[in-house]
Amino acid sequence: MTELELGITADMHVHLRDGAMCELITPTVRQGGIAIAYVMPNLVPPITTKQQVIAYHDKLSKISPETTFLMSFYLSKDLTPELVAECATQGLIHGVKCYPAGVTTNSKYGVDPNDFSSFYPVFEAMQKHGIVLNLHGEKPSTNDDDDEINVITAEPQFLPALKKLHADFPRLKIILEHCTTRAAIDTIREINSSYAPGDEIFVGATITAHHLYLIIDNWAGNPVNFCKPVAKFQRDRRALVDAATSGEPWFFFGSDSAPHPIHTKQTHVGVCAGVYTQSHAVSYVAEIFDRLGKLENLRKFVSENGVRFYGLDEEKVLAKHKGESVWLVRRDNKVPNVLASGELEVVPFKAGEDLKYTIEWR
């Protein structure tokens, strides 16, 4: 294969930050081969108001007018069912992101995953209006001596909470974000085990580009590859690759591309969690699909499955992009050592390495 049409691609989990970082990173969404970007709300302060959603969307659209940005709220005590209903009706948001407090970057305003009951009225409104609940699926450690929760076990420990939420809100669209374990993949398949073609899917999962490559050895001692949730073991990576390349409709692409200034990755204490993949997003994923001889399923993973799960009007999406399509092309594609703007520098995933694929817009 020398080229493959991917259509209207979608990255259903992106971090575009604010300020100078936003100016540097936002154009790289399109550069990496992505038409639709679902934007995370964990700015400082987090996005919890209608005015913030509108302002952030306008800012991103001015920086990169050819990209479609889907917006989200940050789940917190400030969010109300009325606000969710209003913004959903006006088409301003497509989801609400839930961060357990303290598990990752800018999550200190998050929630207690041991008890979601105070947010059930919000979830009711989301279920009614078709708004997606995006779960950062890790249970935070209490740091007690008897606490068995750590960066390796945090995701499996969270999975019962996912099952309970689905049981309590069976028609609420829920996504387990950036899966990293075989247990998570097995849980998503278990929940969807009674699926028949044509059924609506209510629980899905995103898989990142970097987790298709990394295991624990690749970030232990290498802060550029350190992210939350952390990459786990070979058996987990194999499960992620199998899920992503399977074509199953509940698995789709969410890069969780998370840029940080290089100096925050070089500090000896408090290294920032996040891997930046946006500028070569589709190319990274294509390498994995190619290795397994599964390129025929790449379009499902990076284009079709996510768009359909979110219930996007495919005709409207095509119209916005004026018939333009993303093509995967087999051609040498070198990842730069750094992306820079003035004094701001970001190191991309697999910096300095050669990829076999690039993308073109046609």
C-alpha positions as CSV (number, residue, x, y, z in Angstrom):
1,M,0.0,0.0,0.0
2,T,1.3,3.5,-0.9
3,E,-1.7,5.5,0.1
4,L,-5.0,5.2,1.9
5,E,-8.0,7.6,2.2
6,L,-9.0,8.1,5.8
7,G,-11.8,10.5,5.3
8,I,-12.7,12.9,8.2
9,T,-10.4,11.9,11.0
10,A,-11.2,12.5,14.7
11,D,-9.0,12.7,17.8
12,M,-11.4,12.4,20.7
13,H,-9.0,13.5,23.4
14,V,-6.7,16.5,23.0
15,H,-5.0,19.0,25.3
16,L,-4.4,22.4,23.7
17,R,-3.6,24.4,26.8
18,D,-3.7,28.2,26.9
19,G,-1.4,31.1,26.2
20,A,1.8,30.7,24.2
21,M,1.5,26.9,24.4
22,C,-2.0,27.0,22.8
23,E,-0.6,29.2,20.0
24,L,2.2,26.8,19.3
25,I,0.2,23.5,19.6
26,T,-3.2,24.2,18.1
27,P,-2.1,24.3,14.5
28,T,-0.4,20.9,14.9
29,V,-3.8,19.2,15.2
30,R,-4.2,19.6,11.4
31,Q,-0.5,19.0,10.8
32,G,-0.9,15.6,12.4
33,G,-3.8,14.6,10.2
34,I,-6.8,15.4,12.4
35,A,-9.9,17.1,11.3
36,I,-12.1,16.9,14.4
37,A,-10.5,17.5,17.9
38,Y,-12.3,16.9,21.2
39,V,-10.8,19.4,23.6
40,M,-10.1,18.8,27.2
41,P,-11.2,21.4,29.8
42,N,-8.5,21.2,32.4
43,L,-7.1,24.7,32.0
44,V,-6.3,26.9,35.0
45,P,-9.0,27.7,36.0
46,P,-10.9,24.7,34.6
47,I,-13.7,25.3,32.1
48,T,-17.0,25.2,34.0
49,T,-19.0,28.1,32.5
50,K,-20.8,28.8,29.3
51,Q,-18.7,31.9,28.8
52,Q,-15.5,30.0,29.1
53,V,-16.6,27.4,26.6
54,I,-17.5,30.0,24.0
55,A,-14.3,32.0,24.6
56,Y,-12.0,29.0,24.3
57,H,-13.8,27.7,21.2
58,D,-13.5,31.1,19.6
59,K,-9.8,31.3,20.4
60,L,-9.0,27.8,19.0
61,S,-11.0,28.5,15.9
62,K,-9.2,31.7,15.2
63,I,-5.8,29.9,15.5
64,S,-6.8,27.0,13.3
65,P,-10.1,27.8,11.4
66,E,-10.0,24.6,9.3
67,T,-10.2,22.4,12.4
68,T,-13.5,21.4,14.0
69,F,-13.2,21.8,17.8
70,L,-15.7,19.9,20.1
71,M,-15.8,21.4,23.6
72,S,-16.3,19.9,27.1
73,F,-17.0,21.0,30.6
74,Y,-14.9,20.0,33.7
75,L,-17.0,18.0,36.2
76,S,-17.0,19.9,39.5
77,K,-19.4,21.1,42.1
78,D,-19.9,24.3,40.0
79,L,-21.6,22.3,37.2
80,T,-25.4,22.2,37.3
81,P,-28.0,20.1,35.3
82,E,-29.5,23.4,34.1
83,L,-26.2,24.6,32.6
84,V,-25.5,21.2,31.0
85,A,-29.0,21.3,29.4
86,E,-28.6,24.8,28.2
87,C,-25.2,24.3,26.6
88,A,-26.2,20.9,25.1
89,T,-29.4,22.4,23.5
90,Q,-27.3,25.2,22.0
91,G,-24.7,22.7,20.7
92,L,-21.9,24.3,22.7
93,I,-20.6,21.1,24.4
94,H,-20.4,17.5,23.5
95,G,-19.2,16.1,26.8
96,V,-18.2,16.5,30.5
97,K,-14.7,15.4,31.6
98,C,-14.4,13.7,35.0
99,Y,-11.0,13.8,36.8
100,P,-10.5,12.1,40.1
101,A,-8.9,14.7,42.3
102,G,-5.1,14.8,42.1
103,V,-4.5,12.0,39.6
104,T,-3.0,14.0,36.8
105,T,-2.2,17.5,35.4
106,N,-4.6,20.2,36.6
107,S,-6.9,17.7,38.3
108,K,-7.0,19.3,41.8
109,Y,-10.5,20.5,41.2
110,G,-11.7,17.0,40.5
111,V,-14.1,14.6,42.2
112,D,-14.0,11.7,44.6
113,P,-14.5,8.5,42.5
114,N,-15.6,6.6,45.5
115,D,-18.9,8.4,45.5
116,F,-20.4,10.0,42.4
117,S,-23.9,10.3,43.9
118,S,-23.7,14.1,44.3
119,F,-23.3,14.4,40.5
120,Y,-26.2,12.1,39.6
121,P,-28.5,15.0,38.8
122,V,-25.9,16.2,36.3
123,F,-25.6,12.7,34.8
124,E,-29.4,12.6,34.4
125,A,-29.2,15.8,32.4
126,M,-26.3,14.5,30.3
127,Q,-28.2,11.2,29.6
128,K,-31.3,13.1,28.6
129,H,-29.4,15.4,26.2
130,G,-26.9,12.9,24.8
131,I,-23.8,14.5,26.4
132,V,-20.9,12.2,26.8
133,L,-19.2,11.5,30.2
134,N,-15.4,11.2,29.7
135,L,-13.8,9.3,32.6
136,H,-10.2,9.6,33.5
137,G,-10.2,6.0,34.8
138,E,-7.9,6.0,37.7
139,K,-8.6,5.7,41.4
140,P,-6.3,8.1,43.4
141,S,-4.1,6.7,46.2
142,T,-4.8,7.7,49.8
143,N,-1.1,7.3,50.6
144,D,-2.1,5.1,53.6
145,D,0.2,2.2,54.5
146,D,-2.7,-0.3,53.8
147,D,-3.6,1.4,50.4
148,E,-2.7,-0.9,47.5
149,I,-3.5,1.8,44.9
150,N,-0.5,3.0,42.9
151,V,0.2,4.1,39.3
152,I,0.1,0.4,38.1
153,T,-3.2,-0.6,39.9
154,A,-5.1,2.7,39.7
155,E,-6.9,1.9,36.5
156,P,-8.1,-1.7,37.4
157,Q,-9.2,-0.3,40.8
158,F,-11.4,2.2,39.0
159,L,-13.2,-0.3,36.7
160,P,-16.0,-1.2,39.3
161,A,-16.9,2.5,39.3
162,L,-17.3,2.4,35.6
163,K,-19.6,-0.6,35.8
164,K,-21.7,1.0,38.5
165,L,-22.2,4.2,36.5
166,H,-23.3,2.3,33.5
167,A,-25.7,0.2,35.6
168,D,-27.2,3.4,37.1
169,F,-27.3,5.3,33.8
170,P,-27.6,2.6,31.1
171,R,-28.3,5.2,28.3
172,L,-25.6,7.7,29.4
173,K,-22.8,7.7,26.9
174,I,-19.6,6.9,28.8
175,I,-16.0,6.8,27.6
176,L,-13.2,5.2,29.5
177,E,-10.4,7.5,28.4
178,H,-6.8,6.5,27.4
179,C,-7.0,2.8,28.4
180,T,-3.7,1.3,29.5
181,T,-4.5,-2.2,30.8
182,R,-5.8,-5.5,29.6
183,A,-8.3,-5.4,32.4
184,A,-9.8,-2.2,31.0
185,I,-10.0,-3.6,27.4
186,D,-11.7,-6.8,28.8
187,T,-14.2,-4.7,30.8
188,I,-15.2,-2.6,27.7
189,R,-15.7,-5.8,25.7
190,E,-17.7,-7.4,28.6
191,I,-20.0,-4.4,28.8
192,N,-20.6,-4.6,25.0
193,S,-20.8,-8.4,24.9
194,S,-24.5,-8.4,23.9
195,Y,-24.1,-5.9,21.1
196,A,-25.6,-6.6,17.7
197,P,-25.0,-4.7,14.5
198,G,-27.1,-1.6,14.5
199,D,-27.4,-1.3,18.3
200,E,-26.4,2.0,19.9
201,I,-23.2,1.9,21.9
202,F,-23.3,3.5,25.3
203,V,-19.8,2.6,26.7
204,G,-16.7,3.1,24.6
205,A,-13.0,3.6,25.1
206,T,-10.2,5.8,23.7
207,I,-6.7,4.5,23.1
208,T,-3.7,6.8,22.6
209,A,-0.9,6.6,20.1
210,H,1.9,6.4,22.7
211,H,0.3,3.6,24.7
212,L,0.4,1.5,21.6
213,Y,4.2,1.7,21.8
214,L,5.2,2.1,25.4
215,I,5.6,-0.2,28.4
216,I,6.8,0.6,31.9
217,D,10.5,0.3,30.9
218,N,10.1,3.1,28.3
219,W,9.1,5.8,30.9
220,A,11.0,4.6,33.9
221,G,14.0,6.9,33.6
222,N,12.7,8.8,30.6
223,P,10.5,11.7,31.6
224,V,9.5,12.5,28.0
225,N,7.5,9.3,27.9
226,F,6.0,9.8,31.4
227,C,2.2,10.3,31.4
228,K,-0.8,9.5,33.5
229,P,-2.1,6.9,33.3
230,V,1.4,5.4,33.0
231,A,2.2,2.7,30.4
232,K,2.1,-0.7,32.0
233,F,3.3,-4.2,30.8
234,Q,3.8,-6.1,27.6
235,R,0.5,-8.0,28.1
236,D,-1.3,-4.7,28.5
237,R,0.3,-3.2,25.4
238,R,-0.6,-6.2,23.4
239,A,-4.2,-5.9,24.5
240,L,-4.3,-2.2,23.5
241,V,-2.9,-3.0,20.1
242,D,-5.4,-5.8,19.6
243,A,-8.3,-3.6,20.6
244,A,-7.2,-0.6,18.4
245,T,-6.6,-2.7,15.3
246,S,-9.7,-4.9,15.8
247,G,-12.2,-2.6,14.1
248,E,-14.6,-3.1,17.1
249,P,-16.8,0.0,17.2
250,W,-16.4,0.8,20.9
251,F,-12.6,1.5,20.5
252,F,-11.5,4.7,18.9
253,F,-8.6,7.2,18.8
254,G,-8.0,9.7,21.6
255,S,-4.4,10.8,21.5
256,D,-4.3,12.4,25.0
257,S,-1.6,14.5,23.4
258,A,-0.4,16.6,26.3
259,P,2.4,19.2,25.7
260,H,4.6,20.5,28.4
261,P,7.5,22.9,28.3
262,I,10.8,21.0,28.1
263,H,12.0,22.4,31.5
264,T,9.0,20.8,33.3
265,K,10.1,17.4,31.9
266,Q,13.7,17.9,33.1
267,T,13.1,18.8,36.7
268,H,14.3,16.3,39.3
269,V,11.0,16.6,41.3
270,G,7.5,16.8,40.1
271,V,8.0,15.8,36.4
272,C,4.8,16.8,34.4
273,A,2.7,13.9,33.2
274,G,2.0,14.0,29.5
275,V,3.3,12.8,26.1
276,Y,3.0,15.2,23.1
277,T,1.9,13.4,19.9
278,Q,-0.3,15.8,18.1
279,S,2.0,16.9,15.3
280,H,2.3,13.2,14.0
281,A,-0.8,11.7,15.5
282,V,-2.1,9.6,12.5
283,S,1.4,8.6,11.4
284,Y,2.3,7.1,14.8
285,V,-0.9,5.1,14.8
286,A,-0.5,4.0,11.2
287,E,2.9,2.4,12.0
288,I,1.3,0.0,14.5
289,F,-1.5,-0.9,12.1
290,D,1.0,-1.6,9.4
291,R,3.1,-3.8,11.5
292,L,0.1,-6.1,12.2
293,G,-1.2,-6.0,8.6
294,K,-4.4,-4.2,9.8
295,L,-4.3,-0.9,7.8
296,E,-7.8,-1.8,6.5
297,N,-9.1,-1.1,10.0
298,L,-7.2,2.3,10.5
299,R,-10.1,4.3,9.1
300,K,-12.5,2.8,11.6
301,F,-10.2,3.6,14.5
302,V,-9.2,7.2,13.6
303,S,-12.3,8.3,11.7
304,E,-15.6,6.4,11.8
305,N,-15.9,4.9,15.3
306,G,-15.4,8.1,17.3
307,V,-17.7,10.2,15.0
308,R,-20.5,7.7,15.4
309,F,-20.1,7.2,19.1
310,Y,-20.5,11.0,19.6
311,G,-23.5,11.0,17.3
312,L,-22.0,13.6,15.0
313,D,-23.9,14.4,11.8
314,E,-21.5,13.0,9.3
315,E,-23.1,15.0,6.4
316,K,-22.6,18.3,8.3
317,V,-19.1,17.3,9.2
318,L,-18.3,16.6,5.6
319,A,-19.9,19.9,4.5
320,K,-17.8,21.9,7.0
321,H,-14.6,20.4,5.6
322,K,-15.8,21.0,2.1
323,G,-15.2,17.5,0.9
324,E,-11.6,17.6,2.0
325,S,-10.2,14.2,3.1
326,V,-7.1,13.0,5.0
327,W,-4.9,10.6,3.1
328,L,-2.2,8.4,4.6
329,V,0.8,8.3,2.3
330,R,3.8,6.0,2.6
331,R,6.7,8.4,2.6
332,D,9.6,9.0,5.0
333,N,8.5,11.4,7.8
334,K,11.1,12.5,10.4
335,V,9.9,13.6,13.8
336,P,11.7,16.8,14.8
337,N,13.8,16.9,18.0
338,V,11.8,19.8,19.3
339,L,8.9,22.2,18.5
340,A,9.7,25.7,19.5
341,S,8.3,29.2,19.6
342,G,10.6,31.8,21.2
343,E,11.8,30.3,24.5
344,L,9.0,27.8,24.6
345,E,10.1,24.3,23.6
346,V,8.2,21.0,23.5
347,V,9.7,17.6,22.8
348,P,7.5,15.3,20.6
349,F,7.1,11.6,21.0
350,K,9.8,9.6,19.3
351,A,11.8,12.8,18.7
352,G,14.4,12.4,15.9
353,E,13.0,9.1,14.7
354,D,11.9,8.2,11.2
355,L,8.3,7.2,10.5
356,K,7.2,5.4,7.4
357,Y,4.0,7.4,6.9
358,T,2.9,11.0,6.5
359,I,-0.5,12.5,5.7
360,E,-1.9,14.8,3.0
361,W,-5.1,16.8,2.8
362,R,-6.9,16.5,-0.5
